Structures are given as structure tokens and as C-alpha cells.
Amino acid sequence: MTVSATHIRFCHQIWQLDASVQWIQPCEGGLDIVTDISPFHPVSHIWPDHPADKGVICTEAQSVAVVDCLVGAFEHQSQQLWIGENIPVKRDTPGWEFVVVHRVLDNCIVKFGDIVKLSVDENYQRALSRGHSAGHLAYLALNKVLDIAYWRKDAERKDTLGHRDFNSYAQQTSTVTTDQCVDCYRLGKTLRKRGLNSAEVIEQLSSIENSVNQQLKDWLALDSKVTMRCEGPSLTDSRYWQCDLHEPQLAVIPCGGTHIESLADIAECQVRLVKVDEQNLEMHTHVIAPSQ
């Protein structure tokens, strides 16, 4: 059986398409189905910040809910499909194809070579896209605010706008949900040695929060276009979030998630900075969608 890398369409604002079934195997209570092309975004097995899409797969006889969407890796020599955390290789390993795995739990009557219709829950995906893009904007705004007054020396690592990259240095986890993003940061000894005035950051969270929110308001007012630059059609090809924020440099961020088409897709974005303890803080980013 020949299985090719899934061609992805979740970066193209496409929510429904016809696809050919390449692989089927049983999972607990259902089936895992691989197609040649898919509009579904699978949760990453490496950095699972962005949830899997929801939707349905339709055969000639039935419509079945896709309850999960995962990354898979198919090995040609063994004719075996590995899924999620069980994947034993890195991307672009010779002899392996990375694929989107659609998991269904209902009794789905489907066979190799069938043409099925894949339909993503558009409203759910758009809400995740708003949350994810807002998370990017929020961390860029936080980096910019901290860069102005909270570093006592230069840092080697800069973000896409040229500011010292607090987010990259301190981020422990990032979690996207519908119209929200939560980033967890650790202000440890290493970061203080790099030059961040961590004590002042904790003491002045309210002021920093206000400045971040004002920056977000200014950026959203631009209504700039947001684009996803894809280096190729496959799941493992690099993808970049891009937006002109009227800064000296274009905002370009490597990202594998789904995103909005324009800053106009976000009516309002508010950040709340939460002190967990003296070394840990959280940034809660909340989105209000435009009224329909």
C-alpha cells in the first residue's frame, strides 16, 4: 500500500473538501483514517499548544464525527502507522511520510481508495485561530513593553520586531483555546543573569499590563492583513505567520497552527498578567470577536 504525505489545507481558510482514503486502521472503539489531503488541523505531538479541529467525515452512506485529529508517521518499509507521542522519528526522515490522522469512534464504513468529504467545524476553527493570533500579538506587545524599561543589558535573542525576546527566554507553556491563549513564564536565575529585572517586572505587573493592552489596541486599529506563508503543501513543511504591525520590521513567526486573515477579525484583545509566585507569571489573552 502506498501512503503519501498528507497535503494540508488548514492554512488556506478551506473548511470542506473531497479526499481519497490512503490508510485505515482500528483504534480503541473506532478507526483512524488517513487521506491524501485534509482541511483538519491535527494537534502537534511535539508542541501541543493548539487543539485539534472538530468536524465530520462523510462517506456515500453516512456522516461520522471526527473526535480527534492527530499527527501520524507512516513507515514504508514496515507498512506501519505510528501516531502522536509514539512517533519514533523526526520529520523528513527518509522512508517515512507524515500524515493527518482523523479519528472516528462511530462505526464508519470506509475502505482504501474511497472518496470521502471532510468538513471542519468552521466556527470552532475560527475561534481557535483568533486565540492563537491574539497570543502572538500579545507576546510581541509584552516583549516590546519589557524591552523599553525592564532589561539592564542587551540580550542575544531578539524577536521578529527586534525587541529582546522575553517570551522565548521565559515561556514554559502556551495553551490556545477558543478566543483565548494562556502563556506561562518562569523568571528564573538564568533570565536575571541575562539582564531582565525580574523583581521590577513582578512589582509593576499592573503598569506593564496597561502598556501591553494599549499596544494591542494600537495594533488592532491597523486592520492589517494576516497571512500564512507555507514553504510547501505537507504537514512537515515550514509555515510562518506574517503581519505588518507598522513597526520597523515585518512580524514573521514560525507557526504550525491556524490563524485569522486580518486583524479586523479581532474586535478587541485584552491581556491580564497574573503573578503565580515570585518566579512565575501567566499572561491570559482574551479575544472579543467582531459582532456578526
Residue, then its C-alpha position, 0 to 999 in steps of 0.5 A: m500500500t502506498v501512503s503519501a504525505t498528507h497535503i494540508r489545507f488548514c492554512h488556506q481558510i478551506w473548511q470542506l473538501d473531497a479526499s481519497v482514503q490512503w490508510i485505515q486502521p482500528c483504534e480503541g472503539g473506532l478507526d483512524i483514517v488517513t487521506d491524501i489531503s485534509p482541511f483538519h488541523p491535527v494537534s502537534h505531538i511535539w508542541p501541543d499548544h493548539p487543539a485539534d479541529k472538530g468536524v465530520i467525515c462523510t462517506e456515500a452512506q453516512s456522516v461520522a464525527v471526527v473526535d480527534c485529529l492527530v499527527g501520524a508517521f507512516e513507515h514504508q518499509s514496515q507498512q506501519l502507522w505510528i501516531g502522536e507521542n509514539i512517533p519514533v522519528k523526526r520529520d523528513t526522515p527518509g522512508w517515512e511520510f507524515v500524515v493527518v490522522h482523523r479519528v472516528l469512534d462511530n462505526c464508519i464504513v470506509k475502505f482504501g481508495d474511497i472518496v470521502k468529504l471532510s468538513v471542519d467545524e468552521n466556527y470552532q476553527r475560527a475561534l481557535s485561530r483568533g486565540h492563537s493570533a491574539g497570543h502572538l500579538a500579545y507576546l510581541a506587545l509584552n516583549k516590546v513593553l519589557d524591552i523599553a524599561y525592564w532589561r539592564k543589558d542587551a540580550e542575544r535573542k531578539d524577536t521578529l520586531g527586534h525587541r529582546d525576546f522575553n517570551s522565548y527566554a521565559q515561556q514554559t507553556s502556551t495553551v490556545t483555546t477558543d478566543q483565548c491563549v494562556d502563556c506561562y513564564r518562569l523568571g528564573k536565575t538564568l533570565r536575571k543573569r541575562g539582564l531582565n529585572s525580574a523583581e521590577v517586572i513582578e512589582q509593576l505587573s499592573s503598569i506593564e499590563n496597561s502598556v501591553n493592552q494599549q499596544l494591542k489596541d494600537w495594533l488592532a486599529l491597523d486592520s492589517k492583513v494576516t497571512m500564512r506563508c507555507e514553504g510547501p503543501s505537507l504537514t512537515d513543511s515550514r509555515y510562518w505567520q506574517c503581519d505588518l504591525h507598522e513597526p520597523q520590521l515585518a512580524v514573521i513567526p514560525c507557526g504550525g497552527t491556524h490563524i485569522e486573515s486580518l486583524a479586523d477579525i479581532a474586535e478587541c484583545q485584552v491581556r491580564l498578567v497574573k503573578v503565580d509566585e515570585q518566579n512565575l507569571e501567566m499572561h491570559t489573552h482574551v479575544i472579543a470577536p467582531s459582532q456578526 
